[in-house]
Amino acid sequence: MLLVGLGLAMAPVGGTPSEVRRVGAGSYALVRAPGAQGPPPPVRLGPGLAAPLPTSRFWSSLVTGERPRPHHPHPLSVHPSPRGLRVRAPGDAIAVGPLGFGAGLDEERGEDLTLTSAAVTGPLEARLLGHGDWTVRVGLRGQGGGLEVSYGHGLPWVHALVDGGARVTFPEPPRLWSGGPDQPALGLTVHGRPYGLFGPTGSRWEGLDGLVWTNRPPAGARHFTAALLPAATPEALALFARHAHVHVVGSRVSWSYDPATSRCPTTFELETRALEGTETDTLLALYPHQWSRSDAALLPGLEYASVRGPLRLVRGKAVRTAPVYPGLLPALPPGGEVDPARRRALLQDELARAKSPPLDAYREAKLLGRLAVQVPLAEEEGPDAARALVAAIERRLERRFTALDGRGHLKADDRLEYEPTWGALLVRPAAFGSDTALADHHFHAGYVLRAAAEVARLDPGWLADERWGGVVRLLARDVASPDRQDPLFPFLRCFDPYAGHSWASGLVDAVDGPNQESSSEALNCWSALVLLGQATGDRPLRDLGAWLYATELSAVEEYWFDVERRTFPAGYAHPVVSMVWGSKSVLETWFSTEPEYLYGINWLPLTAASLYLGRHPAVAARSYEALRARRPDGWRHWPDLVAMYRALSDPEDAARQLEALGPDAPPEEGNSRLILERWVGALRALGQVDRSVTADCPLFAVFVKDGVRTHVAWRMPNEPPFTATFSNGVKVRCDAVGLTAR
């Protein structure tokens, strides 16, 4: 039997057909490695739902944990609980502490209201009924009936279909300021927050003088809506009443990459169903990374507070944004490196490192990434040096891309393994929950895909389908399949398109929702897709990478670095956060509280695709000075990364730090002396990143020093000569393969 996905035919080989599947020259296991762990199966699935299932979603705890945890889609926090759907609007209650800020919903208390069915007695059980790209449908059933609820990112609504009428319970007496028993639409305030409750036309309310309000609908009507209002005013209530019965039943994102403008036009479209009246539009709240990059008509004065900054309302069913794709490079131009003899010696050290035994999923990936970014530096040494490094990368990749040993037996480790209950590709040995929690897949894959991109540049035949290209594409599909009908992998596993960024946690089981600390490793993955797509001529893969890179960058600048100073709440004393959760942002990591790690986790790996960190030199300087204030006695960890980050705002100071390090200081695990010296030397020669200028090709960068710009473009070997046109009118003719600067 053949499994076909995106043109790849995969047939059983070796051992038994139930154990291994071939992909070109490679193969992956269909059975779990002896003694290895895997993820628990999904739970609480409605009819017709099966693998491949999305992971890393705000609602993922619904199908992963022992019980559903609170969800934080903003501007609401909601919790499918045995009592019903608990709802809170936490945006006006953001708590600020010394190491972070947050606002969400406790698992047992703190809700503004709870929505359930008047027909139900006893506890409710939650179940996933369906989902869109950023919305979800949940069933809550108990004895006597239940309800179906829909909610999602940017929705101030909870839409419901309810058996026997809606019952709304409050923890304290609400203040009713509009409506009464005979009026389906009510305006009320609880915990100081304004809400609208909207029953069907002809419905009546009972119990408005108590804590339990019941909406009695006319025969045959089941629809009901609760909404967070932007203000406790009749005008706000009337606006929401107009759209209340236009239920959101689906959501879909589409994208493209336009080299001519260096932007990534994106459309967020809602599927709606009008259950009353003639209105078909709804109201949708945009995050800062969206409304600042959209021409949508914002409704004046109507917004919500959140842990992601102000969310602003628009009317309609579709919103278009256009994040800027800032360009990236495989390598930086030369600038003040070590002498050729020392470079040869350092490259020999890297070749020796490449012969080490296989490592776990993360450390092996970092080693491959480290080797890959030095290939362009080896090319400057000569073709033999570059070929030797590429061959070393190929050997390591081929070893891991093969599930059988030399005798045709299934390997116990150092292999890929397909996990069918979720639709995931696991790497053995796993690392940091990549198997049990499906965590960090894009972090790990990014380094590997970057290595494959370097191989594609210098040995394109290695990426042929009949050789190793099929396995490489499987890795890309595992983390970011663009196909909603992919038979093996879920759509955009790690990426949350409306939130604008990835989540590292796969099987979410936390009160605060999903999380991600190393935004830089996420961007490293998307840059690898750009490079791999460009090197192989795979335009859809390149464009997918450009969109993911541009979108995640827009979110990273807002929510990790707050470059416009409009996201972090007053009282938060730091210029950055290390980790973003669904309901909070913190200056913490999973592994240490050391200052260099708290900042540097969102820098590494520093490569020529990391120039985005210098798009705002004043922000880079601000972050560096804040870190230095915490280490007045000097750096204790990652001094190489600190010097490289410093070069983005003050290359001369970075050069002094590099000199003070001495030639033998060990670099961070994914870094090398050659990478360090190239980075600092190049920025010292070229100056700072100039974000004001873009180009009509994907591989470019612009620098400015003392008012003089340097425009850089890169031509892949599979591309014909071309002229890169920059947005300021400068043209750079790229006749030679590789880097051209003007």
C-alpha positions in Angstrom: 0.0 0.0 0.0 1.3 3.5 -0.9 0.8 6.5 1.2 0.8 9.6 -1.0 1.2 13.1 0.4 2.3 16.2 -1.6 3.6 14.0 -4.4 5.7 11.7 -2.2 5.2 8.0 -2.6 6.2 6.1 0.5 6.4 2.3 0.3 7.3 -0.2 3.0 10.8 -1.7 3.0 13.0 -3.8 5.2 11.8 -5.8 8.2 8.0 -5.8 7.9 5.7 -3.4 6.2 4.3 -2.4 9.6 7.6 -1.2 10.9 9.3 1.0 8.3 8.3 3.3 5.4 10.7 4.4 2.7 10.9 8.0 1.4 13.4 8.1 -1.4 16.7 6.9 -0.1 15.5 7.5 3.5 13.0 5.8 5.7 11.2 6.3 9.0 9.8 4.0 11.6 6.1 3.2 12.1 6.6 1.7 15.5 7.9 3.2 18.7 11.5 2.7 19.7 12.1 0.2 22.5 11.6 1.9 25.8 10.8 5.2 24.2 7.9 7.4 25.3 5.3 9.0 23.1 2.4 11.4 23.4 -0.8 10.3 25.1 -3.7 9.9 22.6 -6.1 12.7 22.1 -9.2 12.8 24.3 -12.6 14.4 24.3 -13.0 14.2 20.5 -16.3 14.7 18.8 -17.5 12.5 16.0 -15.5 12.5 12.8 -12.4 14.0 14.4 -9.1 12.1 14.1 -5.4 12.5 13.3 -3.8 14.5 12.1 -5.0 16.9 14.7 -3.7 20.5 15.3 -1.4 21.0 18.3 -0.1 24.2 19.9 -3.5 25.9 19.8 -5.0 28.1 22.6 -7.7 25.4 23.0 -5.3 22.3 22.9 -5.9 21.4 26.5 -9.4 20.5 25.6 -8.1 17.3 23.9 -4.8 16.8 25.7 -5.0 17.0 29.5 -6.9 15.1 32.2 -9.3 18.0 32.1 -9.8 21.1 30.0 -7.8 24.1 31.2 -8.8 27.7 30.7 -8.4 29.1 27.2 -7.1 32.6 26.5 -8.1 33.7 23.0 -8.3 37.5 23.9 -10.1 39.6 24.7 -11.8 36.9 26.6 -10.6 34.0 28.8 -13.0 31.1 28.8 -13.0 27.7 30.5 -15.1 24.7 29.4 -15.8 23.3 32.9 -18.3 20.9 34.5 -20.4 24.0 35.5 -20.6 25.3 32.0 -18.5 27.7 30.0 -16.9 30.1 32.4 -16.1 33.5 30.9 -13.9 36.4 32.1 -12.6 39.6 30.5 -9.2 39.9 32.2 -7.8 42.9 30.2 -8.5 45.5 32.9 -6.9 43.3 35.6 -3.4 42.8 34.4 -1.1 42.1 37.4 2.4 43.3 37.0 5.2 41.7 39.0 9.0 42.0 39.1 9.4 39.4 36.4 6.3 39.6 34.3 2.7 40.5 33.9 -0.5 38.5 33.2 -4.3 38.2 33.4 -6.3 35.2 32.8 -8.8 32.9 34.5 -8.3 30.7 37.5 -9.5 27.1 37.1 -12.0 27.3 39.9 -13.0 30.9 40.4 -12.6 34.4 39.1 -15.1 34.2 36.2 -17.5 37.1 35.4 -20.2 34.7 34.3 -20.9 31.1 33.5 -23.0 30.0 30.5 -24.9 26.7 30.5 -28.1 25.1 29.5 -31.3 25.5 31.5 -32.2 21.9 30.6 -29.1 20.4 32.2 -28.8 18.9 35.6 -25.5 17.7 37.0 -22.0 18.2 35.6 -21.1 18.8 32.0 -18.5 17.1 29.9 -16.6 19.0 27.3 -15.8 17.7 23.8 -14.1 19.2 20.7 -16.7 19.4 17.9 -14.6 21.3 15.3 -12.2 24.1 14.7 -11.1 26.7 12.3 -7.7 28.3 11.9 -8.1 30.4 15.0 -11.6 29.5 16.3 -13.1 26.4 18.0 -16.4 24.7 18.6 -16.9 23.0 21.9 -19.8 20.7 23.1 -20.8 20.7 26.7 -23.2 17.9 27.5 -24.8 16.7 30.7 -27.9 15.0 31.9 -30.9 16.5 30.2 -29.1 18.3 27.4 -26.3 20.7 26.8 -24.9 23.4 24.6 -22.5 24.0 21.8 -20.2 27.1 22.1 -17.9 28.8 19.6 -15.1 31.3 20.4 -11.7 32.3 19.2 -8.9 34.8 18.9 -10.2 38.3 18.4 -13.8 37.4 19.1 -15.6 39.5 21.8 -18.3 36.9 21.4 -19.3 33.5 22.7 -21.9 32.1 20.4 -24.0 29.3 21.6 -26.6 26.8 20.5 -28.5 25.8 23.7 -31.0 23.1 24.7 -33.9 24.5 26.7 -32.8 28.1 26.9 -29.6 29.7 28.2 -28.8 30.0 31.9 -26.2 32.6 33.0 -24.8 32.4 36.5 -22.9 35.2 38.2 -20.5 35.1 41.2 -21.9 38.4 42.5 -25.0 40.4 41.7 -24.6 42.1 38.3 -25.8 45.6 37.6 -28.4 45.6 34.8 -28.3 48.9 33.0 -30.3 48.1 29.8 -33.2 45.8 29.1 -35.6 43.8 31.2 -37.6 40.5 31.3 -39.4 41.1 28.0 -36.3 42.3 26.1 -34.0 39.7 24.5 -30.9 42.0 24.7 -29.5 43.0 28.1 -26.7 45.3 29.0 -25.0 44.6 32.3 -21.9 45.1 34.3 -20.2 42.5 36.5 -16.8 43.0 38.2 -16.8 46.4 36.6 -16.9 44.9 33.1 -19.7 45.5 30.6 -21.4 42.6 28.8 -24.3 42.1 26.4 -26.5 39.0 26.6 -28.6 38.4 23.5 -31.4 35.9 23.4 -33.5 35.1 20.3 -36.3 37.4 19.3 -39.3 36.6 21.4 -37.4 35.2 24.3 -38.0 36.3 27.9 -35.7 36.5 30.9 -36.3 35.1 34.4 -34.4 35.7 37.6 -33.0 39.1 36.8 -33.1 40.1 40.5 -30.8 37.2 41.5 -27.5 35.5 40.5 -29.0 33.0 38.0 -30.6 34.5 34.9 -32.5 32.3 32.5 -33.4 33.1 28.9 -36.5 31.3 27.7 -36.6 31.2 23.9 -39.6 30.7 21.7 -40.2 27.2 20.4 -37.5 25.9 18.1 -35.0 28.7 18.8 -31.6 27.6 20.3 -29.2 30.5 19.5 -27.8 32.7 22.2 -24.8 35.0 22.4 -22.8 36.6 25.2 -20.5 39.5 24.3 -17.9 41.6 26.0 -18.7 45.2 25.3 -16.0 47.9 24.8 -18.1 50.3 26.9 -21.2 50.3 29.1 -23.2 52.5 26.8 -26.5 52.1 24.9 -24.6 52.8 21.7 -22.2 49.9 22.3 -25.1 47.6 23.2 -27.0 48.6 20.1 -23.9 48.0 17.9 -23.4 44.5 19.3 -27.1 43.7 19.2 -27.1 44.3 15.4 -24.4 41.6 15.0 -25.1 39.3 17.9 -27.0 36.6 16.0 -24.4 36.4 13.2 -22.6 33.4 14.6 -19.0 32.7 13.7 -18.8 29.1 12.6 -15.3 28.9 11.0 -12.1 30.8 10.3 -9.5 30.6 7.6 -6.2 32.3 6.8 -4.6 32.7 3.4 -1.3 34.4 2.4 1.1 35.2 -0.3 4.6 36.8 -0.6 4.9 39.7 -3.0 8.6 40.3 -3.8 7.8 43.6 -5.6 6.7 45.2 -2.4 8.5 42.9 0.1 5.2 42.3 1.9 3.1 39.3 2.7 -0.5 40.0 2.0 -2.6 38.0 4.5 -6.4 37.5 4.7 -8.2 36.4 7.8 -11.7 35.4 6.9 -14.5 34.3 9.1 -17.3 32.0 8.1 -20.6 33.3 9.6 -24.1 32.1 9.8 -27.0 34.6 10.3 -29.5 33.0 12.7 -31.7 36.1 12.7 -32.2 39.2 10.6 -30.3 40.2 7.4 -26.9 41.2 8.9 -24.1 38.9 7.8 -21.0 40.8 9.1 -19.6 40.4 12.6 -17.3 42.4 14.9 -13.7 41.3 15.3 -10.8 42.6 17.4 -7.3 43.0 15.9 -4.1 42.6 17.8 -1.5 45.4 17.6 0.7 43.4 15.2 -2.4 43.3 12.9 -4.0 46.7 13.2 -0.7 48.4 12.8 -0.1 46.6 9.5 -3.6 46.7 8.0 -5.8 49.2 6.2 -8.9 47.9 7.9 -11.4 50.6 9.0 -11.1 50.5 12.8 -14.2 51.5 14.7 -13.2 54.7 16.5 -12.8 54.6 20.2 -13.8 50.9 20.5 -11.0 48.7 21.9 -10.1 46.2 24.6 -7.2 46.0 27.0 -5.2 42.7 26.9 -1.8 41.2 27.8 -0.9 41.8 24.2 -1.8 45.5 24.3 -4.9 47.2 22.9 -7.2 45.2 20.7 -9.2 47.3 18.3 -12.5 46.5 16.7 -13.4 46.2 13.1 -16.7 45.3 11.3 -16.8 42.6 8.6 -16.0 39.0 7.8 -12.5 39.5 6.4 -9.5 41.5 7.4 -6.3 42.0 5.4 -2.9 42.7 6.8 0.5 43.0 5.0 3.5 42.4 7.3 6.8 43.5 5.9 9.2 40.7 4.8 12.6 42.2 5.8 14.9 40.0 3.8 17.6 37.6 5.0 21.0 36.3 3.9 22.8 32.9 4.0 25.9 34.7 5.2 27.2 38.2 5.9 29.9 39.9 3.7 33.5 39.6 4.9 34.8 42.1 7.4 37.9 41.8 9.5 38.0 38.0 10.2 41.0 36.0 11.3 43.9 35.2 9.0 43.5 32.4 6.4 45.7 30.0 8.3 43.7 30.3 11.5 40.4 30.0 9.5 41.6 26.7 8.0 42.4 25.5 11.5 39.0 26.5 12.8 37.3 24.8 9.9 39.3 21.6 10.7 38.0 21.8 14.3 34.5 22.0 12.9 35.0 19.0 10.7 36.3 17.0 13.7 33.2 18.1 15.7 31.1 16.8 12.8 32.4 13.3 13.5 31.0 13.1 17.0 28.5 10.4 17.9 24.8 11.1 17.3 23.1 13.4 19.8 19.5 14.0 20.9 17.0 15.8 18.8 17.9 19.3 20.0 21.7 19.0 20.3 22.1 17.2 17.0 20.0 19.9 15.3 22.1 22.7 16.9 25.3 21.0 15.7 23.9 20.7 12.1 22.9 24.4 12.3 26.3 25.4 13.5 28.0 23.5 10.7 25.6 24.8 8.1 26.1 28.5 8.7 29.9 28.0 8.3 29.5 26.5 4.8 29.6 30.0 3.1 32.7 30.8 5.2 34.3 27.6 4.0 33.5 28.5 0.4 35.8 31.5 0.9 38.5 29.1 1.8 37.9 27.2 -1.4 35.6 24.6 -3.0 37.3 21.7 -1.3 36.8 23.1 2.2 33.1 23.8 1.4 32.6 20.3 -0.1 34.1 18.7 3.0 31.8 20.5 5.3 28.7 19.8 3.2 29.7 16.1 3.0 30.0 16.0 6.8 26.5 17.5 7.1 25.1 15.0 4.6 26.6 12.1 6.5 24.9 13.2 9.8 21.6 13.8 8.0 21.6 10.5 6.2 22.3 8.6 9.4 19.2 10.1 11.1 17.1 10.0 7.9 17.5 6.2 7.8 15.4 3.9 10.1 17.4 0.8 9.2 20.9 -0.2 10.0 23.5 -1.6 7.6 22.0 -5.1 8.0 18.5 -4.0 7.2 17.3 -4.1 10.8 15.2 -1.4 12.4 17.5 0.9 14.5 16.7 1.4 18.1 17.7 5.0 18.0 19.1 7.8 15.9 16.1 7.7 13.6 12.8 9.3 12.6 9.5 7.9 13.7 5.9 8.6 12.7 3.4 9.1 15.5 -0.1 8.2 14.0 -2.4 9.2 16.9 -1.6 12.9 16.4 0.2 13.0 13.0 3.7 13.9 14.0 7.3 13.1 13.0 9.4 12.3 16.1 13.2 12.3 16.3 14.9 9.7 18.4 16.4 10.3 20.8 13.9 13.0 21.7 14.6 16.2 23.7 12.6 18.6 25.9 9.3 16.8 25.4 9.5 16.6 21.6 8.0 13.1 21.9 5.7 13.1 25.0 4.4 16.6 24.5 5.1 17.2 20.8 7.0 20.3 22.0 9.7 22.4 20.2 9.3 20.7 16.8 10.0 23.9 14.9 13.0 24.7 17.0 14.6 21.4 16.2 13.5 21.2 12.6 14.7 24.8 11.9 18.4 23.9 12.4 18.0 20.7 10.3 16.2 22.5 7.5 18.9 25.2 7.5 21.5 22.5 7.1 19.5 21.0 4.2 19.4 24.4 2.5 23.2 24.6 2.5 23.4 21.2 1.0 20.9 22.2 -1.6 23.1 25.1 -2.6 26.2 23.1 -3.2 24.9 19.6 -3.9 21.4 20.0 -5.3 21.1 16.4 -6.4 21.1 15.3 -2.8 17.6 16.9 -2.4 16.1 14.9 -5.3 13.0 13.0 -4.4 14.6 9.7 -5.1 17.4 10.6 -2.6 16.8 12.7 0.5 14.5 15.5 -0.5 11.4 13.6 0.5 12.5 13.3 4.1 13.5 16.9 4.2 10.0 17.9 3.0 8.4 15.6 5.6 10.3 17.6 8.3 9.0 20.8 6.8 5.4 19.5 6.7 5.6 18.3 10.3 6.1 21.8 11.6 4.3 23.9 8.9 2.2 21.9 6.5 0.3 24.5 4.4 -2.2 21.8 3.3 -5.3 21.4 5.4 -5.9 18.1 3.7 -2.4 16.7 4.3 -2.9 13.0 5.2 0.1 12.9 7.5 0.4 16.2 9.3 -1.9 19.0 10.7 -2.1 22.4 9.2 0.6 24.7 10.5 1.3 22.6 13.5 3.4 25.1 15.5 2.1 28.4 14.1 -0.9 30.3 15.4 -1.9 32.5 12.5 -4.1 35.0 14.2 -1.9 35.3 17.3 0.9 35.9 14.7 3.5 33.6 16.2 4.4 30.0 17.1 3.8 28.1 20.3 6.5 25.8 21.5 4.2 23.7 23.6 2.4 21.1 21.5 0.1 19.2 23.9 -1.0 22.1 26.0 -1.9 21.3 29.6 -1.4 24.5 31.6 -3.7 27.1 33.3 -1.9 29.9 31.4 -2.3 28.2 28.0 0.5 27.5 25.5 3.9 29.2 25.6 7.0 30.0 23.7 10.3 31.4 24.9 12.8 31.2 22.0 11.1 33.3 19.4 14.5 33.5 17.6 14.5 29.7 17.1 11.1 30.0 15.6 12.3 32.6 13.2 15.3 30.5 12.5 12.9 27.7 11.3 11.0 30.0 9.0 14.2 31.5 7.5 15.3 28.0 6.8 12.1 27.4 4.7 12.9 30.6 2.7 16.5 29.4 2.0 15.5 25.9 1.3 12.7 26.9 -1.1 14.9 29.4 -2.9 17.7 26.9 -3.2 15.5 24.2 -4.6 13.2 26.4 -6.7 10.2 25.5 -4.6 8.3 28.7 -4.8 5.4 27.7 -2.5 7.8 26.6 0.2 9.8 29.8 -0.1 6.6 31.9 0.0 5.3 30.0 3.0 8.6 30.7 4.8 8.5 34.3 3.9 5.0 34.7 5.2 5.8 32.8 8.5 9.0 34.8 8.9 7.3 38.2 8.3 4.3 37.5 10.4 6.2 36.0 13.4 8.6 38.9 13.2 5.7 41.4 13.5 4.5 39.6 16.6 8.0 39.2 18.1 8.7 42.9 17.8 5.4 43.7 19.5 5.1 41.0 22.3 8.7 40.0 23.1 10.5 43.3 22.5 7.7 45.9 22.6 9.6 48.0 20.0 6.8 50.6 19.8 6.3 50.7 23.6 2.6 50.0 23.4 2.3 46.4 24.6 4.0 46.1 28.0 1.8 47.5 30.8 2.9 50.4 33.0 5.0 49.2 35.8 6.8 46.4 34.0 10.4 47.3 34.5 12.2 45.4 31.7 12.5 46.2 28.0 11.9 42.5 27.0 10.2 39.4 28.0 11.7 35.9 27.6 8.6 33.9 27.3 5.1 34.6 26.1 2.1 32.5 27.4 -1.5 32.6 26.5 -2.3 34.7 29.6 1.0 36.2 30.6 4.5 37.3 29.6 7.5 36.7 31.8 11.2 37.3 32.1 11.9 33.7 32.8 13.1 30.6 31.0 12.6 26.9 31.6 16.2 26.3 32.4 17.8 29.3 34.3 17.3 32.7 35.8 20.8 33.9 34.8 20.4 37.3 33.0 22.4 36.4 29.9 20.0 33.5 29.4 16.9 35.5 30.0 17.9 37.9 27.2 19.9 35.6 24.9 17.3 32.9 24.6 15.5 35.3 22.1 18.7 35.9 20.1 20.1 32.5 19.3 21.1 31.2 16.9 22.7 34.4 15.6 23.1 34.0 11.9 22.8 36.1 8.8 19.0 35.4 9.1 19.0 37.2 12.5 19.5 40.7 11.2 15.9 41.5 12.2 17.2 41.8 15.7 18.9 45.0 14.6 16.0 46.6 12.7 15.5 48.9 15.7 19.1 49.8 16.9 17.7 51.9 19.7 15.7 49.0 21.0 18.8 46.7 20.7 20.8 49.3 22.7 18.0 49.6 25.3 17.9 45.8 25.8 21.7 45.6 26.0 22.0 48.4 28.6 19.3 46.7 30.7 21.2 43.4 30.6 24.5 45.1 31.4 22.9 46.8 34.4 22.2 43.3 35.7 25.8 42.2 35.1 28.0 45.2 36.2 30.8 42.8 37.0 31.0 41.3 33.5 29.5 38.5 31.6 29.3 35.0 33.1 27.5 33.2 30.3 27.3 33.4 26.5 29.7 36.4 26.1 30.0 35.6 22.4 26.3 36.0 21.9 26.3 39.2 24.0 29.0 40.7 21.8 27.2 39.8 18.7 23.9 41.3 19.9 25.9 44.4 21.0 27.2 44.7 17.4 23.7 45.5 16.2 23.7 48.8 18.1 27.4 49.6 18.7 29.8 47.5 16.6 32.9 49.2 18.0 32.0 48.2 21.5 31.3 44.7 20.2 34.7 44.6 18.7 36.3 45.6 22.0 34.3 42.8 23.7 35.4 40.3 21.1 39.1 41.2 21.6 38.7 40.9 25.4 37.3 37.4 25.0 40.6 36.1 23.6 40.9 33.6 20.8 40.2 30.5 22.8 37.0 31.4 24.7 34.4 28.7 24.1 31.3 29.9 22.2 27.7 29.0 22.9 26.9 25.5 21.8 25.3 26.5 18.5 27.8 29.2 17.8 31.4 29.1 16.6 34.4 31.4 16.6 34.2 31.8 12.8 30.5 32.9 13.0 31.3 35.2 15.9 34.2 37.0 14.2 32.3 37.3 10.8 29.3 38.8 12.5 31.2 41.4 14.5 33.6 42.2 11.7 30.9 42.6 9.1 28.7 44.9 11.2 31.8 46.9 12.2 32.5 47.4 8.5 28.9 47.9 7.3 27.2 49.6 10.2 23.6 49.1 11.4 20.7 47.4 9.7 18.5 49.9 7.7 14.9 48.7 7.9 13.6 51.5 5.8 14.8 49.9 2.5 13.6 46.6 1.1 14.2 44.7 -2.2 12.3 42.8 -4.8 14.1 39.5 -4.1 14.0 37.3 -1.0 17.7 37.3 -0.1 18.8 40.8 0.7 19.9 43.2 3.4 20.7 46.9 3.7 23.1 48.5 6.1 24.0 52.1 6.8 27.2 53.6 8.3 27.9 57.3 8.6 25.0 58.0 6.2 26.3 55.6 3.5 24.2 52.6 2.6 25.4 49.2 1.5 22.9 47.1 -0.5 23.4 43.3 -0.5 21.6 40.7 -2.5 22.3 36.9 -2.9 21.9 34.7 -6.0 21.4 31.0 -5.5 23.1 28.6 -8.0 19.8 27.5 -9.5 18.8 31.1 -10.3 19.6 32.9 -13.6 21.4 36.3 -13.2 19.1 39.0 -12.1 19.0 42.7 -11.0 17.8 43.3 -7.5 15.9 46.6 -7.3 15.7 48.2 -3.9 12.9 50.4 -2.7 15.1 53.5 -2.7 15.8 52.9 -6.4 19.2 51.4 -6.1 19.8 48.4 -8.4 22.3 45.6 -7.8 23.2 43.3 -10.7 23.7 39.8 -9.5 25.7 38.0 -12.2 27.8 35.9 -9.8 26.4 33.2 -7.6 26.4 34.2 -4.0 26.6 37.6 -2.5 26.8 40.9 -4.4 27.1 44.2 -2.5 26.8 47.8 -3.7 
